[in-house]
Amino acid sequence: MAELVFFSGTMDSGKSTLALQTDHNHAARGRTGLIFTRDDRAGAARLSSRLGLEVDAREVDDDTDFWAVVVAERQAGRLVDYLVCDEAQFYSPEQVDQLARLVDEVEIDVFAFGITTDFRTRLFPGAARLIELADRVQALQVQSLCWCGAPATHNARTVDGVMVVEGDQVVVGDVADGSGHVAYEVLCRRHHMRRMTAGAARRRSTGTGFLDLDG
């Protein structure tokens, strides 16, 4: 039976790499799939991994109807066995419903990849709907690490190097050292709650002569 599977993890945990590997594995067995993404760091209609891998993809926007896309493909005589959907946290709940309908009524496997919560620790609507509907929610095995070495569980946004907890839910940026205007970083819960990014820790260490890892 076809499945809707949601692979989730923090930023920098290899979601896009796994999405690319999933497509490769299924294509190598003669299956035909479509790749979707939204707001990828490489630009529109691209799915990229931080390991340097990159492929063409279909860009999802607010008007994308997955059901209509698959129907159009089949009417054109092109078989669709599976969908790879990266950055799925940015999809609308209605689009996730469309994916579930394709699984149930057309027997198409859907492999969705994304983070669950935003920089405010609140669920993305698309991720929330995937958790509600998915046949399986699978945490990625590659564990991101906070700057302190603890497992990273939260995503943080920095603006001009300073962590923020207010603002628009979606602002495109990348995992970085916080030196850019808008950047993202993964933290453990303790340091997210204390707004202690790697940059803030370095500044504290420089200013005091020592680094308080409990701070």
Rosetta silent file (secondary structure, phi, psi, omega in degrees, C-alpha in Angstrom):
SEQUENCE: MAELVFFSGTMDSGKSTLALQTDHNHAARGRTGLIFTRDDRAGAARLSSRLGLEVDAREVDDDTDFWAVVVAERQAGRLVDYLVCDEAQFYSPEQVDQLARLVDEVEIDVFAFGITTDFRTRLFPGAARLIELADRVQALQVQSLCWCGAPATHNARTVDGVMVVEGDQVVVGDVADGSGHVAYEVLCRRHHMRRMTAGAARRRSTGTGFLDLDG
SCORE:     score description
SCORE:     0.000 S_00000001
   1 L     0.000  145.738  177.465    0.000    0.000    0.000 S_00000001
   2 L   -68.652  155.946 -177.900    1.112    3.543   -0.693 S_00000001
   3 L  -134.464  152.214  166.475    2.185    5.694    2.250 S_00000001
   4 E  -106.253  112.536 -176.040    2.448    9.317    3.287 S_00000001
   5 E  -117.952  130.859  178.518    5.704    9.540    5.236 S_00000001
   6 E  -111.062  112.888  176.368    6.960   12.669    6.969 S_00000001
   7 E   -95.422  116.998 -174.151   10.702   12.765    7.631 S_00000001
   8 E  -122.814  153.575  176.757   11.375   15.495   10.176 S_00000001
   9 L  -175.485  172.513  175.855   14.380   17.004   11.860 S_00000001
  10 L   -72.456  173.617  171.512   15.968   20.300   12.776 S_00000001
  11 L   -58.703  152.134  175.625   17.813   22.394   10.249 S_00000001
  12 L    66.019   26.438  179.327   21.150   20.971    9.159 S_00000001
  13 L  -108.693    9.538  173.757   20.082   17.378    9.864 S_00000001
  14 L    89.934   22.903 -178.033   20.301   16.112    6.277 S_00000001
  15 H   -63.383  -47.952 -178.088   16.655   16.322    5.180 S_00000001
  16 H   -68.287  -34.382  175.721   17.396   17.457    1.637 S_00000001
  17 H   -61.992  -43.273  178.252   20.207   14.928    1.312 S_00000001
  18 H   -67.025  -36.351  177.169   17.789   12.163    2.280 S_00000001
  19 H   -60.775  -44.589  178.183   15.193   13.529   -0.144 S_00000001
  20 H   -64.624  -40.959  179.457   17.719   13.298   -2.979 S_00000001
  21 H   -66.457  -38.291  178.569   18.767    9.801   -1.900 S_00000001
  22 H   -61.986  -45.585  177.624   15.132    8.686   -1.707 S_00000001
  23 H   -61.375  -43.849 -179.906   14.497    9.851   -5.258 S_00000001
  24 H   -60.580  -45.027 -176.762   17.665    8.131   -6.465 S_00000001
  25 H   -63.669  -42.417 -179.201   16.782    4.821   -4.805 S_00000001
  26 H   -72.538  -39.785  178.110   13.271    4.692   -6.248 S_00000001
  27 H   -63.888  -34.822  179.814   14.351    5.844   -9.713 S_00000001
  28 H   -66.480  -19.083  177.697   17.053    3.155   -9.719 S_00000001
  29 L   -98.187   14.827  175.005   14.288    0.558   -9.345 S_00000001
  30 L    85.069    8.048  178.566   12.479    1.851  -12.414 S_00000001
  31 L   -86.522  151.851 -178.139    9.914    3.971  -10.574 S_00000001
  32 L  -112.525  127.394 -177.561    8.953    7.412  -11.867 S_00000001
  33 E  -133.373  170.707  174.215    8.586   10.325   -9.486 S_00000001
  34 E  -120.704  140.761 -179.989    8.195   14.076   -9.236 S_00000001
  35 E  -109.899  130.263  178.615   10.319   16.287   -6.989 S_00000001
  36 E  -124.485  150.501  172.991    8.839   19.353   -5.305 S_00000001
  37 E  -154.724  171.105  177.205   10.341   21.997   -3.064 S_00000001
  38 L  -147.210  128.661  176.595    9.645   25.496   -1.819 S_00000001
  39 L    57.440   44.753  177.151   12.056   28.325   -0.992 S_00000001
  40 L   -71.144  149.935 -178.676   15.177   26.203   -1.377 S_00000001
  41 L   -61.144  -23.595 -178.064   18.473   27.944   -0.596 S_00000001
  42 L   -84.047   -5.296 -179.539   19.625   27.324   -4.206 S_00000001
  43 L   112.535 -178.810 -176.246   16.735   29.319   -5.669 S_00000001
  44 L   -65.201  142.999  174.209   13.429   28.582   -7.347 S_00000001
  45 L    59.871   33.738  175.026   12.761   25.119   -8.761 S_00000001
  46 E  -133.903  142.752  171.192   15.898   23.592   -7.245 S_00000001
  47 E  -115.911  119.850 -174.837   16.386   21.011   -4.509 S_00000001
  48 E  -129.090  152.915  176.355   19.831   21.287   -2.973 S_00000001
  49 L  -115.403  150.938  177.493   21.812   19.680   -0.196 S_00000001
  50 L   -68.788   -9.489  175.096   24.532   21.286    1.891 S_00000001
  51 L   -80.051   -5.550  177.857   26.769   18.447    0.715 S_00000001
  52 L   105.085   -3.835  178.053   26.759   20.078   -2.724 S_00000001
  53 L   -80.102  145.737 -176.805   24.161   17.916   -4.469 S_00000001
  54 E  -158.690  136.624  179.070   21.487   19.741   -6.457 S_00000001
  55 E  -138.949  164.302  173.269   18.728   18.767   -8.909 S_00000001
  56 E   -69.581  147.327  178.139   15.834   20.366  -10.746 S_00000001
  57 L  -146.514  171.100  174.861   12.534   20.375   -8.889 S_00000001
  58 E   -97.066  126.841 -177.950    9.058   21.815   -9.213 S_00000001
  59 E   -78.038  129.197  176.981    8.568   24.957   -7.168 S_00000001
  60 L   -90.925  133.590  171.268    5.565   24.904   -4.852 S_00000001
  61 L  -130.033 -173.522 -175.357    3.665   28.143   -4.328 S_00000001
  62 L   -62.694  -23.993 -176.638    0.364   29.075   -2.737 S_00000001
  63 L   -95.412   -3.402 -178.578   -1.545   28.068   -5.877 S_00000001
  64 L   -63.217  130.475  176.110    0.043   24.653   -6.387 S_00000001
  65 L  -118.632  103.788 -176.049   -2.531   21.844   -6.519 S_00000001
  66 H   -61.798  -37.388  178.232   -0.756   18.500   -6.202 S_00000001
  67 H   -60.714  -47.278 -179.123   -3.835   16.588   -7.285 S_00000001
  68 H   -64.307  -36.925  179.381   -4.126   18.661  -10.475 S_00000001
  69 H   -63.106  -45.530 -178.323   -0.400   18.264  -11.211 S_00000001
  70 H   -68.532  -40.786  177.495   -0.559   14.474  -11.017 S_00000001
  71 H   -59.214  -43.655  179.444   -3.778   14.330  -13.054 S_00000001
  72 H   -63.052  -40.696  178.002   -2.135   16.451  -15.768 S_00000001
  73 H   -61.564  -44.949 -177.970    0.915   14.182  -15.832 S_00000001
  74 H   -69.630  -36.831  177.421   -1.197   11.077  -16.222 S_00000001
  75 H   -65.299  -26.589  177.292   -3.385   12.638  -18.888 S_00000001
  76 L   -85.920    4.196  176.824   -0.176   13.353  -20.807 S_00000001
  77 L    85.368   14.576 -179.017    0.728    9.681  -20.595 S_00000001
  78 L  -104.161  125.301 -178.899    3.421   10.055  -17.939 S_00000001
  79 L   -75.121  140.930  174.259    3.389    7.599  -15.047 S_00000001
  80 L  -127.467  114.308 -179.745    3.803    8.945  -11.506 S_00000001
  81 L   -97.744  -28.089 -175.502    4.701    6.392   -8.830 S_00000001
  82 E  -156.951  160.730  174.038    5.866    8.682   -6.035 S_00000001
  83 E  -123.695  137.200  170.256    6.386   12.280   -4.957 S_00000001
  84 E  -109.121  118.900 -172.911    9.381   13.692   -3.093 S_00000001
  85 E  -121.248   99.517 -179.323    8.297   16.867   -1.283 S_00000001
  86 L   -91.532  161.661 -177.374   11.072   18.876    0.336 S_00000001
  87 L    53.458   40.511 -172.853   10.615   21.935    2.590 S_00000001
  88 H   -69.449  -15.624  177.030    7.134   20.550    3.311 S_00000001
  89 H   -63.048  -22.964 -178.725    6.731   22.713    6.401 S_00000001
  90 H   -86.187   -5.228  178.928    6.035   25.593    4.006 S_00000001
  91 L   -75.771  154.691  177.435    3.104   23.813    2.316 S_00000001
  92 L   -79.168  157.933  175.053   -0.415   24.799    3.291 S_00000001
  93 H   -56.441  -35.669  178.672   -2.643   22.388    5.235 S_00000001
  94 H   -65.184  -36.917  177.868   -4.842   22.146    2.112 S_00000001
  95 H   -69.446  -35.013  175.106   -1.844   21.049    0.052 S_00000001
  96 H   -65.620  -37.749  175.219   -1.009   18.375    2.614 S_00000001
  97 H   -60.013  -39.535  177.821   -4.613   17.178    2.320 S_00000001
  98 H   -62.733  -40.480  178.168   -4.060   16.890   -1.450 S_00000001
  99 H   -63.139  -43.548  178.461   -0.977   14.753   -0.846 S_00000001
 100 H   -62.798  -38.280  179.132   -2.907   12.459    1.470 S_00000001
 101 H   -64.897  -38.373  177.615   -5.664   12.115   -1.127 S_00000001
 102 H   -63.304  -38.386  177.233   -3.110   11.078   -3.760 S_00000001
 103 H   -63.581  -47.499 -172.069   -1.836    8.366   -1.422 S_00000001
 104 H   -76.935  -37.926 -172.353   -5.313    7.041   -0.627 S_00000001
 105 H  -102.067  -21.261 -177.918   -7.047    7.342   -3.990 S_00000001
 106 H  -117.305   -6.193  178.858   -4.244    7.019   -6.546 S_00000001
 107 L    61.146   44.020  175.363   -1.823    4.788   -4.586 S_00000001
 108 L  -103.384  130.234  174.724    1.110    7.184   -4.997 S_00000001
 109 E   -72.453  136.672  176.357    3.824    7.159   -2.339 S_00000001
 110 E  -122.853  122.001  178.215    4.527   10.590   -0.882 S_00000001
 111 E  -112.714  106.846 -177.363    7.804   11.249    0.920 S_00000001
 112 E  -104.236  141.590 -177.008    7.702   14.635    2.663 S_00000001
 113 E  -131.313  133.172  179.011   10.727   16.251    4.310 S_00000001
 114 E   178.466  172.490  174.363   10.773   19.250    6.605 S_00000001
 115 L   -90.209  160.204 -176.873   11.234   20.804    9.998 S_00000001
 116 L   -96.142  -42.055 -174.296    8.381   20.856   12.473 S_00000001
 117 E  -119.714  154.539 -179.597    8.760   24.113   14.406 S_00000001
 118 L   -89.550 -171.286 -176.715    9.821   27.643   13.544 S_00000001
 119 L   -67.155  -12.629  177.348   12.276   29.965   15.284 S_00000001
 120 L   -96.297    4.153 -176.446    9.569   30.737   17.879 S_00000001
 121 L    69.653   25.402  178.243    9.209   26.992   18.672 S_00000001
 122 L  -106.570  145.101 -178.198    5.725   26.975   17.099 S_00000001
 123 E   -64.326  136.485  167.420    4.540   24.352   14.634 S_00000001
 124 L   -68.829  142.202  179.270    4.473   25.262   10.971 S_00000001
 125 H   -56.899  -41.697  179.366    0.904   24.736    9.649 S_00000001
 126 H   -64.822  -42.350  178.667    2.137   22.339    6.960 S_00000001
 127 H   -65.725  -40.176  179.061    4.185   20.323    9.430 S_00000001
 128 H   -60.758  -43.169 -179.648    1.283   20.198   11.879 S_00000001
 129 H   -68.151  -35.869  176.445   -1.029   18.823    9.202 S_00000001
 130 H   -63.820  -41.568  177.781    1.571   16.253    8.155 S_00000001
 131 H   -61.786  -37.041 -179.622    1.862   15.052   11.745 S_00000001
 132 H   -70.410  -33.472 -170.322   -1.921   14.734   11.860 S_00000001
 133 H  -108.262  -21.679 -171.266   -2.247   12.803    8.573 S_00000001
 134 L   -62.601  144.030  171.361    0.992   10.929    7.918 S_00000001
 135 L   -67.251  -33.724  177.499    1.076    7.141    7.995 S_00000001
 136 E  -144.198  138.022  169.122    4.509    7.498    9.562 S_00000001
 137 E  -113.174  118.056 -172.077    6.440   10.364   11.103 S_00000001
 138 E  -120.114  120.336  176.499   10.113    9.474   11.100 S_00000001
 139 E   -75.251  138.602  179.555   12.799   11.466   12.872 S_00000001
 140 L   -67.510  143.841 -176.292   16.036   11.726   10.948 S_00000001
 141 L   -79.320  -24.111  177.616   18.868    9.662   12.342 S_00000001
 142 L   -75.310  118.872 -175.008   21.513   12.331   11.718 S_00000001
 143 L   -94.884  118.472  172.488   21.541   14.401   14.897 S_00000001
 144 L   -70.768  153.558 -177.827   22.248   18.108   14.622 S_00000001
 145 E  -121.351  139.915  169.788   24.302   19.554   17.450 S_00000001
 146 L   -69.328  161.539  178.701   24.041   22.778   19.386 S_00000001
 147 L   -57.516  -24.805 -178.616   27.239   24.838   19.688 S_00000001
 148 L   -82.396   -7.933 -179.507   27.626   23.389   23.209 S_00000001
 149 L    99.674  -10.689  177.991   27.695   19.820   21.862 S_00000001
 150 L   -77.515  157.468  176.678   24.252   18.803   23.118 S_00000001
 151 E   -57.728  132.301  179.113   21.650   17.457   20.661 S_00000001
 152 L   -82.971  131.832 -178.152   19.989   20.357   18.855 S_00000001
 153 L  -124.630  -10.758 -174.271   16.208   20.383   19.159 S_00000001
 154 E  -132.761  150.772  178.599   15.260   23.957   18.238 S_00000001
 155 E  -102.994  132.806 -179.121   15.767   26.320   15.321 S_00000001
 156 E  -118.404  144.786  174.808   16.894   29.877   16.030 S_00000001
 157 E  -110.294  137.168  173.316   16.816   32.968   13.809 S_00000001
 158 E  -119.645  145.011  174.698   19.346   35.754   14.089 S_00000001
 159 E  -122.612  118.173 -175.142   19.118   39.245   12.600 S_00000001
 160 L    52.633   38.991  174.936   22.459   41.022   12.303 S_00000001
 161 L    84.700   -0.468 -178.039   23.885   38.407   14.649 S_00000001
 162 E  -112.690  129.501 -179.698   21.255   38.792   17.373 S_00000001
 163 E   -67.229  136.031  178.975   18.724   36.052   18.100 S_00000001
 164 E  -123.798  153.865  178.910   15.100   37.093   17.663 S_00000001
 165 L  -128.070   14.187  175.981   11.853   35.406   18.714 S_00000001
 166 L  -134.644  153.747  179.350    9.389   37.661   16.924 S_00000001
 167 L   134.847 -178.988  178.811    8.717   38.334   13.246 S_00000001
 168 L   -60.172  143.615 -177.928    7.266   36.686   10.162 S_00000001
 169 L   -64.765  -37.710 -176.393    7.181   32.912   10.375 S_00000001
 170 L  -113.710  112.622  170.096    8.859   32.452    6.981 S_00000001
 171 L  -136.784  118.967 -174.036   11.970   34.441    6.112 S_00000001
 172 L   -70.934  130.412  176.422   14.408   32.682    3.803 S_00000001
 173 L  -154.897 -157.305  179.447   17.913   32.371    5.155 S_00000001
 174 L  -149.017  163.037  173.694   20.466   29.650    5.806 S_00000001
 175 E   -69.413  121.597 -175.132   22.280   27.887    8.597 S_00000001
 176 L  -150.633 -169.960 -178.765   25.268   30.130    9.234 S_00000001
 177 L   -90.940    7.599  178.282   27.400   31.684   11.945 S_00000001
 178 L    87.204    5.497 -176.962   24.974   34.536   12.451 S_00000001
 179 L   -82.521  -18.260  179.504   27.101   37.081   10.588 S_00000001
 180 L   -80.269  172.598 -179.736   24.549   37.671    7.824 S_00000001
 181 L   -61.098  -50.945  175.303   21.541   39.953    8.047 S_00000001
 182 E  -124.925  123.521 -179.722   19.178   36.971    8.491 S_00000001
 183 E  -142.424  168.493 -179.013   20.611   33.591    9.441 S_00000001
 184 E  -130.070  153.438 -178.052   19.549   30.434   11.232 S_00000001
 185 E  -150.087  146.080  176.787   21.183   28.223   13.813 S_00000001
 186 E   -97.135  139.101 -177.204   20.233   25.044   15.637 S_00000001
 187 E  -135.610  157.948  167.481   20.307   25.043   19.431 S_00000001
 188 L   -73.491  165.421 -177.391   19.483   22.783   22.344 S_00000001
 189 H   -60.273  -41.352 -177.601   16.386   23.791   24.292 S_00000001
 190 H   -56.832  -48.728 -175.601   18.401   25.287   27.144 S_00000001
 191 H   -79.655  -22.323  172.142   20.312   27.698   24.949 S_00000001
 192 H   -68.544  -44.666 -179.861   17.292   28.515   22.786 S_00000001
 193 H   -62.008  -33.291 -178.491   15.355   29.487   25.898 S_00000001
 194 L   -92.846    2.226 -179.456   18.290   31.623   27.036 S_00000001
 195 L    55.688   40.147 -177.217   18.832   33.071   23.536 S_00000001
 196 L  -104.720   89.877  177.474   22.437   31.934   23.700 S_00000001
 197 L   -81.584  174.933  177.719   23.650   31.410   20.141 S_00000001
 198 H   -61.491  -40.398  178.937   27.197   30.460   19.193 S_00000001
 199 H   -64.316  -42.167  178.266   27.943   34.113   18.452 S_00000001
 200 H   -63.927  -37.306  178.628   26.560   35.238   21.792 S_00000001
 201 H   -65.888  -40.173  178.198   28.653   32.579   23.535 S_00000001
 202 H   -64.576  -41.988  179.989   31.790   33.780   21.745 S_00000001
 203 H   -63.708  -39.785  178.464   31.059   37.368   22.686 S_00000001
 204 H   -64.441  -42.187 -179.703   30.548   36.381   26.326 S_00000001
 205 H   -62.747  -42.285 -179.638   33.781   34.390   26.312 S_00000001
 206 H   -67.135  -37.412 -175.742   35.710   37.323   24.839 S_00000001
 207 H   -76.776  -27.751 -174.516   34.169   39.807   27.237 S_00000001
 208 H  -111.558  -15.597 -178.542   34.682   37.831   30.442 S_00000001
 209 L    89.833   -5.690  176.238   37.689   35.678   29.705 S_00000001
 210 L  -150.437  162.680 -178.915   35.768   32.443   30.221 S_00000001
 211 L  -114.365  118.388  178.292   32.730   30.681   28.811 S_00000001
 212 L   -86.591  100.560 -176.635   29.924   29.673   31.145 S_00000001
 213 L   -67.442  -17.500  176.154   28.486   26.574   29.463 S_00000001
 214 L   -86.092   -7.607 -175.689   25.533   26.666   31.820 S_00000001
 215 L   -80.992    0.000    0.000   24.681   30.211   30.806 S_00000001
